[in-house]
C-alpha cells in the first residue's frame, strides 16, 4: 500500500485516500490505482536533508546545519529505526525530550519543501533534472570484487529503518547499462532492492539513508555470508513520496484517473477484463488536441463508454469540446463521478 509523507491520519481526505490506495491495477498490486507525483526541485533554503549520528552518553541536542524551520518541512527523528517526537525544533538544531544513552543511531530527516511552478491553470511540483542525470541511490559493497550472486547461496537481504525490502531480479541485456536497466525496473517502487556486481541499488526515497545489507562473497575458495552497514546516495534523485493533495488537476489527469477506475471495475467483474475497442471512438470536436498526448488512448477509451441504451456515459463540454489541458472544477468532477457510479451500477449489478 502506498504511503505519503504529506498525508496525515487527521486529514479530512485520509480515509478515502487510504481505501483507494489499497486498490491495485494488477494481480500482485505492484501498480497502485492512485499514485503520488514526481518531483526533484526544492525551495532554496529548504532542501532535503538527512543527518546521521551515533550518540554519546547524555546527548540531547543534535545539529542540522542549514535547516530552517518551516511548517511544510518538519524534521522527523528516528532512534534505532523508531520514530520519536523531538521536544524542540529550531533553526539548525533539534532537542530531544530526554538525554540519550551512548551508541544509538539517530537519524534526522527533513524531507524538504518542494518548489512549485505554474503550468496553465495548475500550480504543482515539477522535475528539473534531465532524465539522463537521474540515478538510483547506490553504494559499493566492501567485498564487491568477490561478490557472488545469491541464487545459489543464502538469500540476500536489505533492511532500512527496520523494514526489509524485497529483492527484485532484473534481467540486464548485453547492450544495456546496468544502472539504467535497474532504474527502469524499479520505477517509483519503494519496497525493493537490487545488487549487481557488488553494487547495491535502492529506491529513490532512501537517498542518503543507511541500510543493513546481507550478501554472499567468495573468500579462500569458500562462499561466505556477510552483513554490513552502508549509506546509499545519488547526486540527482527523482522523488515520488508525496501525494500533493492540494494540487489542482487538469481535465486530462482526472479523466485518466477515471479510466483507471473503469479498468479496475472491468477486471473485477468480468472474466476477460476490459478491451479498449469495446465501442467505436466518440466524435470530439477538438480531437486533434489529444493526438500524440500521453493520455490520448485512456481519455478516448473512457469517453467512448456507453450506457445500455447506447448513450455516452460522460458529457462533453460546450460545442462538443473536451479541452483536456484546462483545469477541472469541483462541480465538473462531481458530475463525472456520479455518471461513473450510475454506469457501474447499471452494467455490473
WOJOJO-V234378 format. One record per residue. N is the residue number from 1. RES is the residue in one small letter. SS is DSSP state (H for helix, E for strand, - for the rest). OMEGA is omega as a letter, one per 20 degrees, with the letter a starting at -180 (none if undefined). D_FIRST is the distance of its C-alpha to the first C-alpha in Angstrom with 1 decimal. Layout:
n = (N	N)
res = (RES	RES)
ss = (SS	SS)
omega = (OMEGA	OMEGA)
d_first = (D_FIRST	D_FIRST)
//
This chain:
n = (1	2	3	4	5	6	7	8	9	10	11	12	13	14	15	16	17	18	19	20	21	22	23	24	25	26	27	28	29	30	31	32	33	34	35	36	37	38	39	40	41	42	43	44	45	46	47	48	49	50	51	52	53	54	55	56	57	58	59	60	61	62	63	64	65	66	67	68	69	70	71	72	73	74	75	76	77	78	79	80	81	82	83	84	85	86	87	88	89	90	91	92	93	94	95	96	97	98	99	100	101	102	103	104	105	106	107	108	109	110	111	112	113	114	115	116	117	118	119	120	121	122	123	124	125	126	127	128	129	130	131	132	133	134	135	136	137	138	139	140	141	142	143	144	145	146	147	148	149	150	151	152	153	154	155	156	157	158	159	160	161	162	163	164	165	166	167	168	169	170	171	172	173	174	175	176	177	178	179	180	181	182	183	184	185	186	187	188	189	190	191	192	193	194	195	196	197	198	199	200	201	202	203	204	205	206	207	208	209	210	211	212	213	214	215	216	217	218	219	220	221	222	223	224	225	226	227	228	229	230	231	232	233	234	235	236	237	238	239	240	241	242	243	244	245	246	247	248	249	250	251	252	253	254	255	256	257	258	259	260	261	262	263	264	265	266	267	268	269	270	271	272	273	274	275	276	277	278	279	280	281	282	283	284	285	286	287	288	289	290	291	292	293	294	295	296	297	298	299	300	301	302	303	304	305	306	307	308	309	310	311	312	313	314	315	316	317	318	319	320	321	322	323	324	325	326	327	328	329	330	331	332	333	334	335	336	337	338	339	340	341	342	343	344	345	346	347	348	349)
res = (x	x	x	x	x	x	x	x	x	x	x	x	x	x	x	x	x	x	x	x	x	x	x	x	x	x	x	x	x	x	x	x	x	x	x	x	x	x	x	x	x	x	x	x	x	x	x	x	x	x	x	x	x	x	x	x	x	x	x	x	x	x	x	x	x	x	x	x	x	x	x	x	x	x	x	x	x	x	x	x	x	x	x	x	x	x	x	x	x	x	x	x	x	x	x	x	x	x	x	x	x	x	x	x	x	x	x	x	x	x	x	x	x	x	x	x	x	x	x	x	x	x	x	x	x	x	x	x	x	x	x	x	x	x	x	x	x	x	x	x	x	x	x	x	x	x	x	x	x	x	x	x	x	x	x	x	x	x	x	x	x	x	x	x	x	x	x	x	x	x	x	x	x	x	x	x	x	x	x	x	x	x	x	x	x	x	x	x	x	x	x	x	x	x	x	x	x	x	x	x	x	x	x	x	x	x	x	x	x	x	x	x	x	x	x	x	x	x	x	x	x	x	x	x	x	x	x	x	x	x	x	x	x	x	x	x	x	x	x	x	x	x	x	x	x	x	x	x	x	x	x	x	x	x	x	x	x	x	x	x	x	x	x	x	x	x	x	x	x	x	x	x	x	x	x	x	x	x	x	x	x	x	x	x	x	x	x	x	x	x	x	x	x	x	x	x	x	x	x	x	x	x	x	x	x	x	x	x	x	x	x	x	x	x	x	x	x	x	x	x	x	x	x	x	x	x	x	x	x	x	x	x	x	x	x	x	x	x	x	x	x	x	x	x	x	x	x	x	x)
ss = (-	-	-	-	-	-	-	-	-	-	-	-	-	H	H	H	H	H	H	H	H	-	-	E	-	-	-	-	-	-	-	E	-	-	-	-	-	-	E	-	-	E	-	-	-	-	-	-	E	E	E	E	E	E	-	-	-	-	E	E	E	E	E	-	-	-	-	-	-	-	-	-	-	-	E	E	E	E	E	-	-	E	E	E	-	-	-	E	E	E	-	-	E	E	E	E	E	E	E	E	-	-	-	-	E	E	E	E	E	E	-	-	-	E	-	E	E	E	E	-	-	E	E	E	E	-	-	-	-	-	H	H	H	-	-	-	E	E	E	E	-	-	-	H	H	H	E	E	-	H	H	H	-	-	-	-	E	E	E	E	-	-	E	E	-	E	E	-	-	-	-	-	-	-	-	-	-	H	H	H	H	H	H	H	H	H	-	-	-	-	-	E	E	E	E	E	-	-	E	E	E	E	-	H	H	H	-	-	-	E	E	E	E	E	E	E	E	E	E	-	-	E	E	E	E	E	E	E	E	E	E	-	E	-	-	-	-	-	E	-	-	-	-	-	-	-	-	-	-	E	H	H	H	H	H	H	H	H	H	H	H	H	H	H	H	H	H	H	H	-	-	-	-	-	-	-	-	-	-	-	-	-	-	-	-	-	H	H	H	-	-	-	-	-	-	H	H	H	H	H	H	H	H	-	-	E	-	-	-	-	-	E	-	-	-	-	-	H	H	H	-	-	-	-	-	-	E	-	-	H	H	H	H	H	H	H	H	H	H	H	H	H	H	H	H	H	H	H	-)
omega = (r	r	a	a	r	r	a	r	r	r	a	a	a	a	r	a	a	r	a	r	r	a	r	r	r	a	r	r	r	r	a	r	a	a	r	r	a	r	r	a	a	r	a	a	r	a	r	a	r	r	a	r	r	a	r	a	r	a	a	a	a	a	r	a	r	a	r	a	r	a	r	r	r	r	r	a	r	r	a	r	a	a	a	a	r	r	a	r	a	r	r	a	r	r	r	a	a	r	a	r	a	r	r	r	r	r	r	a	r	a	r	r	a	r	a	r	a	r	a	a	a	r	a	r	a	r	a	a	r	a	a	a	a	r	r	r	a	r	r	a	a	r	a	a	a	a	r	r	a	a	a	a	a	a	r	r	r	r	r	a	r	a	r	r	r	r	r	r	a	r	a	a	a	a	a	r	a	a	r	r	r	r	r	a	r	a	r	r	a	a	a	r	r	r	r	r	r	r	a	r	r	r	a	a	r	r	a	a	r	r	r	a	r	a	a	r	a	a	r	r	r	r	r	r	a	r	r	r	a	r	r	a	r	a	a	r	r	a	a	a	r	r	a	a	a	r	r	a	r	a	a	r	r	r	r	r	r	r	r	r	r	r	a	a	r	a	a	a	r	a	a	a	a	r	a	a	a	a	r	a	a	r	r	a	r	r	a	a	r	a	r	r	a	a	a	a	a	a	a	r	a	a	r	r	a	r	a	r	r	r	a	a	a	a	r	r	a	r	r	r	r	r	a	a	r	r	r	r	r	a	r	a	r	r	r	a	r	r	r	a	r	r	a	r	r	a	a	a	none)
d_first = (0.0	3.8	6.6	10.1	13.4	15.3	13.4	15.0	14.8	18.4	17.8	19.2	16.3	13.5	13.2	13.5	10.9	8.4	9.7	9.6	6.1	5.5	8.3	8.8	12.2	13.1	13.5	11.3	8.4	8.9	9.8	7.7	10.1	10.0	10.5	12.1	15.7	17.4	20.2	22.6	25.4	26.1	28.9	31.9	32.0	28.3	26.9	23.9	25.4	24.5	27.3	27.6	30.3	31.8	33.5	37.2	38.5	38.5	36.4	35.0	34.8	32.9	33.8	31.4	33.9	33.4	30.8	31.7	30.3	28.5	26.3	23.8	23.7	23.4	23.7	21.2	23.0	21.8	24.4	23.9	20.1	20.2	19.8	23.2	24.6	27.7	30.8	31.9	30.6	33.4	34.1	33.7	33.4	31.3	32.8	31.2	32.4	34.2	35.8	33.7	35.1	35.6	33.5	30.0	27.5	26.7	24.2	24.7	22.1	23.0	20.3	23.1	24.0	23.2	26.3	26.6	29.1	30.5	29.8	32.0	30.8	27.4	27.0	23.8	22.7	24.0	24.3	27.8	27.9	28.9	26.5	29.1	28.9	25.1	24.4	21.5	22.1	24.2	26.9	29.7	30.1	33.5	34.4	33.2	36.6	36.5	32.8	32.3	29.4	27.5	27.8	31.1	30.6	28.3	24.6	23.5	21.0	19.4	18.2	17.3	17.5	17.3	14.1	15.0	13.9	14.3	17.6	17.5	20.9	22.3	25.6	27.8	30.9	34.2	34.4	31.0	30.4	28.0	26.1	25.7	24.6	21.9	20.7	20.5	18.6	16.0	15.6	13.0	10.6	10.0	10.1	13.5	17.2	20.5	24.1	27.0	30.6	29.8	27.5	24.0	21.4	18.1	15.6	17.0	15.1	17.1	20.4	23.1	21.2	22.8	21.5	23.2	23.9	25.5	27.4	30.7	33.9	37.5	40.2	43.9	43.1	40.4	36.6	35.0	31.6	31.0	28.4	28.6	27.0	26.5	25.5	23.7	24.7	25.5	27.9	25.8	22.0	19.9	17.0	13.9	12.3	13.6	13.1	16.9	17.1	20.9	21.5	23.4	22.7	25.3	26.1	25.0	21.5	21.2	22.8	20.4	17.5	19.7	20.4	16.7	16.8	20.1	19.0	16.1	18.9	21.4	19.2	18.6	22.2	24.4	25.2	25.7	22.9	23.9	27.0	27.4	31.1	31.1	33.2	35.6	34.4	35.4	38.1	36.9	39.6	37.7	36.1	37.4	35.1	32.1	33.7	31.9	29.0	25.5	24.7	27.9	26.9	23.9	26.1	29.1	27.3	25.9	29.2	31.1	29.4	32.0	32.8	34.9	38.0	37.3	36.6	33.7	30.7	29.9	32.8	34.2	35.7	39.4	41.5	38.7	36.9	33.2	33.3	29.6	30.0	30.8	28.4	27.3	28.5	27.0	29.7	29.0	25.2	26.2	28.6	26.2	23.5	26.3	27.8	24.5	24.3	28.0	27.6	24.8	26.8	29.9	28.6	26.4	27.9)
//
